[in-house]
Amino acid sequence: MAVANVPGAHTALLVMDVQTGIVARFAGDPTRLEPMRSAVDVARAANIPVMFVRVAFRPGFPEVSPANRSFAAIAQGGAWATDPEMAAIHPAVDPRPDDIVVTKLRVSAFAGSDLEVLLRARGVTHLVLAGIATSGVVLSTVREAADRDYYLTVLSDACLDMDPDVHRMLIEKIFPRQADVRTVAAWQAGLRAAPHA
């Protein structure tokens, strides 16, 4: 069933891991963030809540187990994850003072965060996903959100990955099993045809 045909679906846009320190590694060309900014603008124009998700840790990384290969590497050399400026949401996506910013402690937007509580409190049943990286937070959040029975849309041009082949495989072959995959423009067109789709 297409999400657009679900009566009363309550939607939220999640902009994930678009942080100053991460953008510096993944998107040297700032124009690569334009689709994410467009997605934020589209959501705001449609009165769809925008939630920013970031990964950050306390000084000394007490949340990171040495058994976790990815995050142990961050603890060794990822000072950006404890630096407030580097862990902040990148200004290119226009975060506002009243926007909700969710802090997570692992790859998925749900892991170690209060995202589920925030979504349930607002009656959100449909998540629209954008972020960095496609093979990281986007993949993990798609999998977990699907298991939690959310309707899902992935904005293909508002996701970035260091490996274009991996990005393409996920967008074209993996995500469509659990989510509608659309460009920002196609999502916007769907909203005009069926509000909150």
Rosetta constraint file for C-alpha pairs under 8 A:
AtomPair CA 1 CA 5 HARMONIC 6.97 0.50
AtomPair CA 1 CA 6 HARMONIC 7.78 0.50
AtomPair CA 2 CA 6 HARMONIC 7.17 0.50
AtomPair CA 2 CA 180 HARMONIC 7.71 0.50
AtomPair CA 3 CA 9 HARMONIC 7.66 0.50
AtomPair CA 3 CA 126 HARMONIC 7.77 0.50
AtomPair CA 3 CA 151 HARMONIC 6.55 0.50
AtomPair CA 3 CA 152 HARMONIC 7.82 0.50
AtomPair CA 3 CA 180 HARMONIC 7.90 0.50
AtomPair CA 3 CA 197 HARMONIC 5.96 0.50
AtomPair CA 4 CA 190 HARMONIC 7.38 0.50
AtomPair CA 4 CA 194 HARMONIC 6.21 0.50
AtomPair CA 4 CA 196 HARMONIC 7.65 0.50
AtomPair CA 4 CA 197 HARMONIC 4.31 0.50
AtomPair CA 5 CA 197 HARMONIC 7.63 0.50
AtomPair CA 6 CA 197 HARMONIC 7.87 0.50
AtomPair CA 8 CA 196 HARMONIC 7.99 0.50
AtomPair CA 9 CA 124 HARMONIC 7.43 0.50
AtomPair CA 9 CA 125 HARMONIC 6.03 0.50
AtomPair CA 9 CA 126 HARMONIC 6.40 0.50
AtomPair CA 9 CA 196 HARMONIC 6.69 0.50
AtomPair CA 9 CA 197 HARMONIC 7.05 0.50
AtomPair CA 10 CA 123 HARMONIC 6.31 0.50
AtomPair CA 10 CA 124 HARMONIC 4.64 0.50
AtomPair CA 10 CA 125 HARMONIC 5.35 0.50
AtomPair CA 10 CA 126 HARMONIC 5.89 0.50
AtomPair CA 10 CA 196 HARMONIC 6.63 0.50
AtomPair CA 11 CA 48 HARMONIC 6.23 0.50
AtomPair CA 11 CA 49 HARMONIC 7.39 0.50
AtomPair CA 11 CA 124 HARMONIC 5.50 0.50
AtomPair CA 11 CA 125 HARMONIC 6.28 0.50
AtomPair CA 11 CA 126 HARMONIC 4.61 0.50
AtomPair CA 11 CA 127 HARMONIC 5.78 0.50
AtomPair CA 11 CA 128 HARMONIC 7.23 0.50
AtomPair CA 11 CA 196 HARMONIC 6.07 0.50
AtomPair CA 11 CA 197 HARMONIC 7.37 0.50
AtomPair CA 12 CA 48 HARMONIC 5.72 0.50
AtomPair CA 12 CA 49 HARMONIC 5.06 0.50
AtomPair CA 12 CA 50 HARMONIC 5.98 0.50
AtomPair CA 12 CA 51 HARMONIC 7.15 0.50
AtomPair CA 12 CA 124 HARMONIC 6.52 0.50
AtomPair CA 12 CA 126 HARMONIC 6.52 0.50
AtomPair CA 12 CA 127 HARMONIC 5.27 0.50
AtomPair CA 12 CA 128 HARMONIC 6.18 0.50
AtomPair CA 13 CA 40 HARMONIC 7.58 0.50
AtomPair CA 13 CA 43 HARMONIC 6.85 0.50
AtomPair CA 13 CA 48 HARMONIC 7.01 0.50
AtomPair CA 13 CA 49 HARMONIC 6.29 0.50
AtomPair CA 13 CA 50 HARMONIC 4.85 0.50
AtomPair CA 13 CA 51 HARMONIC 6.13 0.50
AtomPair CA 13 CA 127 HARMONIC 5.98 0.50
AtomPair CA 13 CA 128 HARMONIC 4.66 0.50
AtomPair CA 13 CA 129 HARMONIC 6.08 0.50
AtomPair CA 13 CA 130 HARMONIC 7.69 0.50
AtomPair CA 14 CA 50 HARMONIC 6.13 0.50
AtomPair CA 14 CA 51 HARMONIC 4.98 0.50
AtomPair CA 14 CA 52 HARMONIC 5.80 0.50
AtomPair CA 14 CA 53 HARMONIC 6.81 0.50
AtomPair CA 14 CA 127 HARMONIC 6.91 0.50
AtomPair CA 14 CA 128 HARMONIC 6.08 0.50
AtomPair CA 14 CA 129 HARMONIC 5.13 0.50
AtomPair CA 14 CA 130 HARMONIC 6.24 0.50
AtomPair CA 14 CA 131 HARMONIC 7.97 0.50
AtomPair CA 15 CA 36 HARMONIC 7.52 0.50
AtomPair CA 15 CA 50 HARMONIC 7.34 0.50
AtomPair CA 15 CA 51 HARMONIC 6.29 0.50
AtomPair CA 15 CA 52 HARMONIC 4.85 0.50
AtomPair CA 15 CA 53 HARMONIC 6.11 0.50
AtomPair CA 15 CA 129 HARMONIC 6.41 0.50
AtomPair CA 15 CA 130 HARMONIC 5.00 0.50
AtomPair CA 15 CA 131 HARMONIC 5.42 0.50
AtomPair CA 16 CA 52 HARMONIC 5.86 0.50
AtomPair CA 16 CA 53 HARMONIC 4.55 0.50
AtomPair CA 16 CA 54 HARMONIC 6.13 0.50
AtomPair CA 16 CA 109 HARMONIC 7.34 0.50
AtomPair CA 16 CA 129 HARMONIC 7.59 0.50
AtomPair CA 16 CA 130 HARMONIC 6.18 0.50
AtomPair CA 16 CA 131 HARMONIC 4.45 0.50
AtomPair CA 16 CA 132 HARMONIC 6.43 0.50
AtomPair CA 16 CA 137 HARMONIC 6.93 0.50
AtomPair CA 16 CA 138 HARMONIC 7.60 0.50
AtomPair CA 17 CA 22 HARMONIC 7.02 0.50
AtomPair CA 17 CA 52 HARMONIC 7.77 0.50
AtomPair CA 17 CA 53 HARMONIC 5.83 0.50
AtomPair CA 17 CA 54 HARMONIC 4.70 0.50
AtomPair CA 17 CA 55 HARMONIC 6.53 0.50
AtomPair CA 17 CA 89 HARMONIC 7.61 0.50
AtomPair CA 17 CA 131 HARMONIC 5.94 0.50
AtomPair CA 17 CA 132 HARMONIC 5.58 0.50
AtomPair CA 17 CA 133 HARMONIC 7.69 0.50
AtomPair CA 17 CA 137 HARMONIC 7.33 0.50
AtomPair CA 18 CA 22 HARMONIC 6.57 0.50
AtomPair CA 18 CA 23 HARMONIC 6.19 0.50
AtomPair CA 18 CA 53 HARMONIC 7.92 0.50
AtomPair CA 18 CA 54 HARMONIC 7.20 0.50
AtomPair CA 18 CA 89 HARMONIC 5.81 0.50
AtomPair CA 18 CA 90 HARMONIC 5.86 0.50
AtomPair CA 18 CA 93 HARMONIC 7.90 0.50
AtomPair CA 18 CA 131 HARMONIC 6.06 0.50
AtomPair CA 18 CA 132 HARMONIC 6.10 0.50
AtomPair CA 19 CA 23 HARMONIC 5.85 0.50
AtomPair CA 19 CA 54 HARMONIC 6.80 0.50
AtomPair CA 19 CA 86 HARMONIC 6.72 0.50
AtomPair CA 19 CA 87 HARMONIC 5.57 0.50
AtomPair CA 19 CA 88 HARMONIC 5.34 0.50
AtomPair CA 19 CA 89 HARMONIC 4.33 0.50
AtomPair CA 19 CA 90 HARMONIC 4.80 0.50
AtomPair CA 20 CA 24 HARMONIC 6.24 0.50
AtomPair CA 20 CA 85 HARMONIC 7.19 0.50
AtomPair CA 20 CA 86 HARMONIC 4.83 0.50
AtomPair CA 20 CA 87 HARMONIC 6.12 0.50
AtomPair CA 20 CA 88 HARMONIC 5.99 0.50
AtomPair CA 20 CA 89 HARMONIC 6.22 0.50
AtomPair CA 20 CA 90 HARMONIC 4.83 0.50
AtomPair CA 21 CA 25 HARMONIC 6.90 0.50
AtomPair CA 21 CA 80 HARMONIC 5.64 0.50
AtomPair CA 21 CA 81 HARMONIC 7.63 0.50
AtomPair CA 21 CA 86 HARMONIC 4.57 0.50
AtomPair CA 21 CA 87 HARMONIC 6.08 0.50
AtomPair CA 22 CA 26 HARMONIC 6.27 0.50
AtomPair CA 22 CA 86 HARMONIC 7.98 0.50
AtomPair CA 22 CA 132 HARMONIC 7.74 0.50
AtomPair CA 23 CA 27 HARMONIC 5.12 0.50
AtomPair CA 23 CA 28 HARMONIC 7.13 0.50
AtomPair CA 23 CA 90 HARMONIC 7.46 0.50
AtomPair CA 23 CA 132 HARMONIC 7.93 0.50
AtomPair CA 24 CA 28 HARMONIC 5.87 0.50
AtomPair CA 26 CA 132 HARMONIC 7.67 0.50
AtomPair CA 26 CA 160 HARMONIC 7.41 0.50
AtomPair CA 26 CA 161 HARMONIC 6.98 0.50
AtomPair CA 26 CA 162 HARMONIC 6.18 0.50
AtomPair CA 27 CA 32 HARMONIC 6.26 0.50
AtomPair CA 27 CA 33 HARMONIC 7.48 0.50
AtomPair CA 27 CA 160 HARMONIC 7.96 0.50
AtomPair CA 30 CA 34 HARMONIC 7.51 0.50
AtomPair CA 30 CA 92 HARMONIC 7.88 0.50
AtomPair CA 33 CA 37 HARMONIC 6.40 0.50
AtomPair CA 33 CA 92 HARMONIC 6.83 0.50
AtomPair CA 33 CA 93 HARMONIC 7.37 0.50
AtomPair CA 33 CA 158 HARMONIC 7.34 0.50
AtomPair CA 34 CA 38 HARMONIC 6.08 0.50
AtomPair CA 34 CA 92 HARMONIC 7.69 0.50
AtomPair CA 34 CA 93 HARMONIC 7.93 0.50
AtomPair CA 34 CA 158 HARMONIC 7.98 0.50
AtomPair CA 35 CA 39 HARMONIC 6.12 0.50
AtomPair CA 35 CA 157 HARMONIC 6.17 0.50
AtomPair CA 35 CA 158 HARMONIC 4.97 0.50
AtomPair CA 35 CA 184 HARMONIC 6.75 0.50
AtomPair CA 36 CA 40 HARMONIC 6.39 0.50
AtomPair CA 36 CA 93 HARMONIC 6.40 0.50
AtomPair CA 36 CA 130 HARMONIC 6.65 0.50
AtomPair CA 36 CA 131 HARMONIC 7.52 0.50
AtomPair CA 36 CA 157 HARMONIC 7.94 0.50
AtomPair CA 36 CA 158 HARMONIC 4.79 0.50
AtomPair CA 36 CA 159 HARMONIC 7.68 0.50
AtomPair CA 37 CA 41 HARMONIC 6.29 0.50
AtomPair CA 37 CA 92 HARMONIC 6.60 0.50
AtomPair CA 37 CA 93 HARMONIC 4.55 0.50
AtomPair CA 37 CA 94 HARMONIC 7.03 0.50
AtomPair CA 38 CA 42 HARMONIC 6.09 0.50
AtomPair CA 38 CA 184 HARMONIC 7.19 0.50
AtomPair CA 39 CA 43 HARMONIC 6.14 0.50
AtomPair CA 39 CA 158 HARMONIC 7.42 0.50
AtomPair CA 39 CA 184 HARMONIC 5.92 0.50
AtomPair CA 40 CA 44 HARMONIC 6.18 0.50
AtomPair CA 40 CA 50 HARMONIC 6.75 0.50
AtomPair CA 40 CA 93 HARMONIC 6.93 0.50
AtomPair CA 40 CA 94 HARMONIC 7.90 0.50
AtomPair CA 41 CA 45 HARMONIC 6.12 0.50
AtomPair CA 42 CA 46 HARMONIC 6.31 0.50
AtomPair CA 42 CA 188 HARMONIC 6.41 0.50
AtomPair CA 43 CA 47 HARMONIC 6.15 0.50
AtomPair CA 43 CA 48 HARMONIC 4.81 0.50
AtomPair CA 43 CA 49 HARMONIC 6.78 0.50
AtomPair CA 43 CA 50 HARMONIC 6.81 0.50
AtomPair CA 44 CA 48 HARMONIC 5.70 0.50
AtomPair CA 44 CA 49 HARMONIC 6.88 0.50
AtomPair CA 44 CA 50 HARMONIC 7.28 0.50
AtomPair CA 46 CA 191 HARMONIC 7.61 0.50
AtomPair CA 46 CA 195 HARMONIC 7.50 0.50
AtomPair CA 46 CA 196 HARMONIC 7.38 0.50
AtomPair CA 48 CA 196 HARMONIC 7.24 0.50
AtomPair CA 50 CA 99 HARMONIC 6.85 0.50
AtomPair CA 50 CA 100 HARMONIC 7.37 0.50
AtomPair CA 51 CA 99 HARMONIC 6.49 0.50
AtomPair CA 51 CA 100 HARMONIC 5.17 0.50
AtomPair CA 51 CA 101 HARMONIC 5.96 0.50
AtomPair CA 51 CA 102 HARMONIC 7.22 0.50
AtomPair CA 52 CA 89 HARMONIC 7.42 0.50
AtomPair CA 52 CA 95 HARMONIC 7.84 0.50
AtomPair CA 52 CA 99 HARMONIC 7.50 0.50
AtomPair CA 52 CA 100 HARMONIC 6.32 0.50
AtomPair CA 52 CA 101 HARMONIC 4.71 0.50
AtomPair CA 52 CA 102 HARMONIC 6.11 0.50
AtomPair CA 53 CA 101 HARMONIC 5.73 0.50
AtomPair CA 53 CA 102 HARMONIC 4.68 0.50
AtomPair CA 53 CA 103 HARMONIC 5.93 0.50
AtomPair CA 53 CA 104 HARMONIC 7.08 0.50
AtomPair CA 53 CA 109 HARMONIC 6.47 0.50
AtomPair CA 54 CA 87 HARMONIC 7.25 0.50
AtomPair CA 54 CA 88 HARMONIC 7.68 0.50
AtomPair CA 54 CA 89 HARMONIC 7.20 0.50
AtomPair CA 54 CA 101 HARMONIC 7.24 0.50
AtomPair CA 54 CA 102 HARMONIC 6.22 0.50
AtomPair CA 54 CA 103 HARMONIC 5.04 0.50
AtomPair CA 54 CA 104 HARMONIC 6.13 0.50
AtomPair CA 54 CA 109 HARMONIC 7.98 0.50
AtomPair CA 55 CA 81 HARMONIC 6.95 0.50
AtomPair CA 55 CA 87 HARMONIC 7.22 0.50
AtomPair CA 55 CA 103 HARMONIC 5.57 0.50
AtomPair CA 55 CA 104 HARMONIC 4.96 0.50
AtomPair CA 55 CA 105 HARMONIC 5.78 0.50
AtomPair CA 55 CA 106 HARMONIC 7.10 0.50
AtomPair CA 55 CA 107 HARMONIC 7.96 0.50
AtomPair CA 56 CA 81 HARMONIC 4.83 0.50
AtomPair CA 56 CA 82 HARMONIC 6.01 0.50
AtomPair CA 56 CA 87 HARMONIC 6.24 0.50
AtomPair CA 56 CA 103 HARMONIC 6.41 0.50
AtomPair CA 56 CA 104 HARMONIC 6.77 0.50
AtomPair CA 56 CA 105 HARMONIC 6.56 0.50
AtomPair CA 57 CA 61 HARMONIC 5.68 0.50
AtomPair CA 57 CA 62 HARMONIC 7.74 0.50
AtomPair CA 57 CA 63 HARMONIC 6.94 0.50
AtomPair CA 57 CA 81 HARMONIC 5.94 0.50
AtomPair CA 57 CA 82 HARMONIC 5.42 0.50
AtomPair CA 57 CA 105 HARMONIC 6.99 0.50
AtomPair CA 58 CA 62 HARMONIC 6.71 0.50
AtomPair CA 58 CA 63 HARMONIC 7.63 0.50
AtomPair CA 58 CA 82 HARMONIC 6.00 0.50
AtomPair CA 59 CA 82 HARMONIC 5.76 0.50
AtomPair CA 60 CA 75 HARMONIC 7.70 0.50
AtomPair CA 61 CA 75 HARMONIC 6.04 0.50
AtomPair CA 63 CA 105 HARMONIC 7.26 0.50
AtomPair CA 64 CA 68 HARMONIC 7.17 0.50
AtomPair CA 64 CA 71 HARMONIC 6.21 0.50
AtomPair CA 64 CA 72 HARMONIC 6.27 0.50
AtomPair CA 64 CA 75 HARMONIC 7.14 0.50
AtomPair CA 65 CA 71 HARMONIC 7.58 0.50
AtomPair CA 65 CA 72 HARMONIC 6.55 0.50
AtomPair CA 66 CA 71 HARMONIC 7.92 0.50
AtomPair CA 66 CA 72 HARMONIC 5.28 0.50
AtomPair CA 67 CA 72 HARMONIC 7.30 0.50
AtomPair CA 68 CA 72 HARMONIC 5.69 0.50
AtomPair CA 69 CA 73 HARMONIC 6.34 0.50
AtomPair CA 70 CA 74 HARMONIC 6.67 0.50
AtomPair CA 71 CA 75 HARMONIC 6.19 0.50
AtomPair CA 71 CA 106 HARMONIC 7.64 0.50
AtomPair CA 72 CA 76 HARMONIC 6.29 0.50
AtomPair CA 73 CA 77 HARMONIC 6.36 0.50
AtomPair CA 73 CA 78 HARMONIC 7.36 0.50
AtomPair CA 74 CA 78 HARMONIC 4.30 0.50
AtomPair CA 74 CA 79 HARMONIC 7.61 0.50
AtomPair CA 74 CA 81 HARMONIC 7.67 0.50
AtomPair CA 75 CA 79 HARMONIC 7.35 0.50
AtomPair CA 78 CA 82 HARMONIC 7.93 0.50
AtomPair CA 79 CA 83 HARMONIC 6.31 0.50
AtomPair CA 80 CA 84 HARMONIC 7.79 0.50
AtomPair CA 80 CA 85 HARMONIC 7.96 0.50
AtomPair CA 80 CA 86 HARMONIC 5.00 0.50
AtomPair CA 80 CA 87 HARMONIC 5.95 0.50
AtomPair CA 81 CA 86 HARMONIC 6.89 0.50
AtomPair CA 81 CA 87 HARMONIC 5.38 0.50
AtomPair CA 82 CA 86 HARMONIC 7.87 0.50
AtomPair CA 82 CA 87 HARMONIC 6.75 0.50
AtomPair CA 83 CA 87 HARMONIC 5.90 0.50
AtomPair CA 84 CA 88 HARMONIC 5.92 0.50
AtomPair CA 89 CA 93 HARMONIC 7.73 0.50
AtomPair CA 89 CA 95 HARMONIC 6.80 0.50
AtomPair CA 90 CA 94 HARMONIC 7.56 0.50
AtomPair CA 90 CA 95 HARMONIC 7.70 0.50
AtomPair CA 91 CA 95 HARMONIC 6.44 0.50
AtomPair CA 95 CA 99 HARMONIC 6.54 0.50
AtomPair CA 102 CA 113 HARMONIC 6.59 0.50
AtomPair CA 102 CA 114 HARMONIC 6.98 0.50
AtomPair CA 102 CA 115 HARMONIC 6.44 0.50
AtomPair CA 103 CA 112 HARMONIC 7.91 0.50
AtomPair CA 103 CA 113 HARMONIC 5.82 0.50
AtomPair CA 103 CA 114 HARMONIC 7.94 0.50
AtomPair CA 104 CA 108 HARMONIC 7.66 0.50
AtomPair CA 104 CA 109 HARMONIC 6.06 0.50
AtomPair CA 104 CA 110 HARMONIC 6.86 0.50
AtomPair CA 104 CA 111 HARMONIC 5.85 0.50
AtomPair CA 104 CA 112 HARMONIC 5.16 0.50
AtomPair CA 104 CA 113 HARMONIC 4.63 0.50
AtomPair CA 105 CA 111 HARMONIC 6.05 0.50
AtomPair CA 105 CA 112 HARMONIC 5.03 0.50
AtomPair CA 105 CA 113 HARMONIC 6.95 0.50
AtomPair CA 106 CA 111 HARMONIC 5.42 0.50
AtomPair CA 106 CA 112 HARMONIC 6.71 0.50
AtomPair CA 107 CA 111 HARMONIC 6.87 0.50
AtomPair CA 107 CA 136 HARMONIC 6.29 0.50
AtomPair CA 107 CA 137 HARMONIC 5.15 0.50
AtomPair CA 107 CA 140 HARMONIC 6.43 0.50
AtomPair CA 107 CA 141 HARMONIC 7.90 0.50
AtomPair CA 108 CA 136 HARMONIC 7.76 0.50
AtomPair CA 108 CA 137 HARMONIC 5.21 0.50
AtomPair CA 108 CA 138 HARMONIC 7.54 0.50
AtomPair CA 108 CA 139 HARMONIC 7.97 0.50
AtomPair CA 108 CA 140 HARMONIC 4.80 0.50
AtomPair CA 108 CA 141 HARMONIC 4.74 0.50
AtomPair CA 108 CA 144 HARMONIC 7.30 0.50
AtomPair CA 109 CA 113 HARMONIC 7.09 0.50
AtomPair CA 109 CA 115 HARMONIC 7.16 0.50
AtomPair CA 109 CA 137 HARMONIC 6.62 0.50
AtomPair CA 109 CA 140 HARMONIC 7.74 0.50
AtomPair CA 109 CA 141 HARMONIC 5.69 0.50
AtomPair CA 110 CA 114 HARMONIC 7.15 0.50
AtomPair CA 110 CA 115 HARMONIC 5.76 0.50
AtomPair CA 110 CA 116 HARMONIC 6.68 0.50
AtomPair CA 110 CA 141 HARMONIC 7.11 0.50
AtomPair CA 110 CA 144 HARMONIC 7.61 0.50
AtomPair CA 114 CA 118 HARMONIC 6.44 0.50
AtomPair CA 115 CA 119 HARMONIC 6.14 0.50
AtomPair CA 116 CA 120 HARMONIC 6.08 0.50
AtomPair CA 117 CA 121 HARMONIC 6.04 0.50
AtomPair CA 118 CA 122 HARMONIC 6.49 0.50
AtomPair CA 119 CA 123 HARMONIC 6.21 0.50
AtomPair CA 119 CA 124 HARMONIC 5.14 0.50
AtomPair CA 119 CA 125 HARMONIC 7.85 0.50
AtomPair CA 120 CA 124 HARMONIC 5.98 0.50
AtomPair CA 125 CA 150 HARMONIC 5.28 0.50
AtomPair CA 125 CA 151 HARMONIC 6.17 0.50
AtomPair CA 126 CA 150 HARMONIC 5.48 0.50
AtomPair CA 126 CA 151 HARMONIC 4.44 0.50
AtomPair CA 126 CA 152 HARMONIC 5.65 0.50
AtomPair CA 126 CA 153 HARMONIC 7.69 0.50
AtomPair CA 127 CA 150 HARMONIC 6.69 0.50
AtomPair CA 127 CA 151 HARMONIC 6.25 0.50
AtomPair CA 127 CA 152 HARMONIC 5.02 0.50
AtomPair CA 127 CA 153 HARMONIC 6.30 0.50
AtomPair CA 128 CA 152 HARMONIC 5.93 0.50
AtomPair CA 128 CA 153 HARMONIC 4.64 0.50
AtomPair CA 128 CA 154 HARMONIC 5.79 0.50
AtomPair CA 128 CA 155 HARMONIC 7.09 0.50
AtomPair CA 129 CA 138 HARMONIC 6.96 0.50
AtomPair CA 129 CA 152 HARMONIC 7.57 0.50
AtomPair CA 129 CA 153 HARMONIC 6.21 0.50
AtomPair CA 129 CA 154 HARMONIC 4.85 0.50
AtomPair CA 129 CA 155 HARMONIC 6.10 0.50
AtomPair CA 130 CA 138 HARMONIC 7.07 0.50
AtomPair CA 130 CA 154 HARMONIC 6.53 0.50
AtomPair CA 130 CA 155 HARMONIC 5.76 0.50
AtomPair CA 130 CA 156 HARMONIC 7.82 0.50
AtomPair CA 130 CA 158 HARMONIC 5.16 0.50
AtomPair CA 130 CA 159 HARMONIC 5.22 0.50
AtomPair CA 131 CA 137 HARMONIC 7.25 0.50
AtomPair CA 131 CA 138 HARMONIC 6.41 0.50
AtomPair CA 131 CA 158 HARMONIC 6.41 0.50
AtomPair CA 131 CA 159 HARMONIC 4.80 0.50
AtomPair CA 131 CA 160 HARMONIC 6.53 0.50
AtomPair CA 132 CA 136 HARMONIC 7.16 0.50
AtomPair CA 132 CA 137 HARMONIC 6.66 0.50
AtomPair CA 132 CA 138 HARMONIC 7.09 0.50
AtomPair CA 132 CA 159 HARMONIC 5.83 0.50
AtomPair CA 132 CA 160 HARMONIC 5.11 0.50
AtomPair CA 132 CA 161 HARMONIC 6.38 0.50
AtomPair CA 133 CA 137 HARMONIC 5.88 0.50
AtomPair CA 133 CA 138 HARMONIC 6.33 0.50
AtomPair CA 133 CA 159 HARMONIC 6.57 0.50
AtomPair CA 133 CA 160 HARMONIC 5.23 0.50
AtomPair CA 133 CA 161 HARMONIC 4.73 0.50
AtomPair CA 133 CA 162 HARMONIC 7.57 0.50
AtomPair CA 134 CA 138 HARMONIC 4.92 0.50
AtomPair CA 134 CA 139 HARMONIC 6.01 0.50
AtomPair CA 134 CA 159 HARMONIC 5.61 0.50
AtomPair CA 134 CA 160 HARMONIC 5.58 0.50
AtomPair CA 134 CA 161 HARMONIC 5.23 0.50
AtomPair CA 134 CA 167 HARMONIC 5.89 0.50
AtomPair CA 134 CA 170 HARMONIC 7.50 0.50
AtomPair CA 135 CA 139 HARMONIC 5.32 0.50
AtomPair CA 135 CA 140 HARMONIC 7.79 0.50
AtomPair CA 135 CA 161 HARMONIC 6.62 0.50
AtomPair CA 135 CA 166 HARMONIC 7.05 0.50
AtomPair CA 135 CA 167 HARMONIC 6.75 0.50
AtomPair CA 135 CA 170 HARMONIC 7.44 0.50
AtomPair CA 136 CA 140 HARMONIC 6.14 0.50
AtomPair CA 137 CA 141 HARMONIC 5.81 0.50
AtomPair CA 138 CA 142 HARMONIC 6.03 0.50
AtomPair CA 138 CA 159 HARMONIC 7.69 0.50
AtomPair CA 139 CA 143 HARMONIC 6.33 0.50
AtomPair CA 139 CA 170 HARMONIC 7.84 0.50
AtomPair CA 139 CA 175 HARMONIC 7.81 0.50
AtomPair CA 140 CA 144 HARMONIC 6.23 0.50
AtomPair CA 141 CA 145 HARMONIC 5.70 0.50
AtomPair CA 142 CA 146 HARMONIC 5.95 0.50
AtomPair CA 142 CA 152 HARMONIC 7.38 0.50
AtomPair CA 142 CA 175 HARMONIC 7.46 0.50
AtomPair CA 142 CA 178 HARMONIC 7.36 0.50
AtomPair CA 142 CA 179 HARMONIC 7.58 0.50
AtomPair CA 143 CA 147 HARMONIC 6.37 0.50
AtomPair CA 143 CA 178 HARMONIC 7.79 0.50
AtomPair CA 144 CA 148 HARMONIC 6.30 0.50
AtomPair CA 145 CA 149 HARMONIC 6.37 0.50
AtomPair CA 145 CA 150 HARMONIC 5.60 0.50
AtomPair CA 145 CA 152 HARMONIC 7.75 0.50
AtomPair CA 146 CA 150 HARMONIC 5.56 0.50
AtomPair CA 146 CA 151 HARMONIC 7.18 0.50
AtomPair CA 146 CA 152 HARMONIC 7.35 0.50
AtomPair CA 146 CA 178 HARMONIC 6.45 0.50
AtomPair CA 151 CA 179 HARMONIC 7.08 0.50
AtomPair CA 152 CA 178 HARMONIC 7.14 0.50
AtomPair CA 152 CA 179 HARMONIC 4.69 0.50
AtomPair CA 152 CA 180 HARMONIC 6.23 0.50
AtomPair CA 153 CA 179 HARMONIC 5.20 0.50
AtomPair CA 153 CA 180 HARMONIC 4.60 0.50
AtomPair CA 153 CA 181 HARMONIC 5.66 0.50
AtomPair CA 153 CA 182 HARMONIC 7.07 0.50
AtomPair CA 154 CA 175 HARMONIC 7.63 0.50
AtomPair CA 154 CA 179 HARMONIC 6.51 0.50
AtomPair CA 154 CA 180 HARMONIC 6.26 0.50
AtomPair CA 154 CA 181 HARMONIC 4.84 0.50
AtomPair CA 154 CA 182 HARMONIC 6.34 0.50
AtomPair CA 155 CA 159 HARMONIC 6.67 0.50
AtomPair CA 155 CA 181 HARMONIC 6.03 0.50
AtomPair CA 155 CA 182 HARMONIC 5.16 0.50
AtomPair CA 155 CA 183 HARMONIC 5.15 0.50
AtomPair CA 155 CA 184 HARMONIC 5.78 0.50
AtomPair CA 155 CA 187 HARMONIC 7.71 0.50
AtomPair CA 156 CA 171 HARMONIC 6.33 0.50
AtomPair CA 156 CA 181 HARMONIC 6.21 0.50
AtomPair CA 156 CA 182 HARMONIC 5.79 0.50
AtomPair CA 156 CA 183 HARMONIC 5.24 0.50
AtomPair CA 156 CA 184 HARMONIC 7.53 0.50
AtomPair CA 157 CA 183 HARMONIC 5.55 0.50
AtomPair CA 157 CA 184 HARMONIC 6.74 0.50
AtomPair CA 158 CA 183 HARMONIC 7.57 0.50
AtomPair CA 158 CA 184 HARMONIC 7.09 0.50
AtomPair CA 160 CA 167 HARMONIC 7.26 0.50
AtomPair CA 161 CA 166 HARMONIC 7.61 0.50
AtomPair CA 161 CA 167 HARMONIC 5.87 0.50
AtomPair CA 163 CA 167 HARMONIC 6.30 0.50
AtomPair CA 164 CA 168 HARMONIC 6.09 0.50
AtomPair CA 165 CA 169 HARMONIC 6.16 0.50
AtomPair CA 166 CA 170 HARMONIC 6.18 0.50
AtomPair CA 167 CA 171 HARMONIC 6.11 0.50
AtomPair CA 168 CA 172 HARMONIC 5.83 0.50
AtomPair CA 168 CA 173 HARMONIC 8.00 0.50
AtomPair CA 169 CA 173 HARMONIC 5.41 0.50
AtomPair CA 169 CA 174 HARMONIC 6.74 0.50
AtomPair CA 170 CA 174 HARMONIC 4.68 0.50
AtomPair CA 170 CA 175 HARMONIC 5.71 0.50
AtomPair CA 171 CA 175 HARMONIC 5.57 0.50
AtomPair CA 171 CA 176 HARMONIC 7.17 0.50
AtomPair CA 171 CA 181 HARMONIC 6.98 0.50
AtomPair CA 172 CA 176 HARMONIC 6.79 0.50
AtomPair CA 173 CA 177 HARMONIC 7.53 0.50
AtomPair CA 174 CA 178 HARMONIC 7.84 0.50
AtomPair CA 175 CA 179 HARMONIC 5.63 0.50
AtomPair CA 175 CA 180 HARMONIC 7.63 0.50
AtomPair CA 175 CA 181 HARMONIC 7.05 0.50
AtomPair CA 176 CA 180 HARMONIC 5.83 0.50
AtomPair CA 176 CA 181 HARMONIC 6.15 0.50
AtomPair CA 182 CA 186 HARMONIC 5.77 0.50
AtomPair CA 182 CA 187 HARMONIC 5.99 0.50
AtomPair CA 183 CA 187 HARMONIC 6.20 0.50
AtomPair CA 184 CA 188 HARMONIC 6.13 0.50
AtomPair CA 185 CA 189 HARMONIC 6.21 0.50
AtomPair CA 186 CA 190 HARMONIC 6.19 0.50
AtomPair CA 187 CA 191 HARMONIC 6.27 0.50
AtomPair CA 188 CA 192 HARMONIC 6.45 0.50
AtomPair CA 189 CA 193 HARMONIC 6.45 0.50
AtomPair CA 190 CA 194 HARMONIC 5.95 0.50
AtomPair CA 190 CA 195 HARMONIC 7.59 0.50
AtomPair CA 190 CA 197 HARMONIC 6.44 0.50
AtomPair CA 191 CA 195 HARMONIC 4.63 0.50
AtomPair CA 191 CA 196 HARMONIC 5.85 0.50
AtomPair CA 191 CA 197 HARMONIC 5.44 0.50
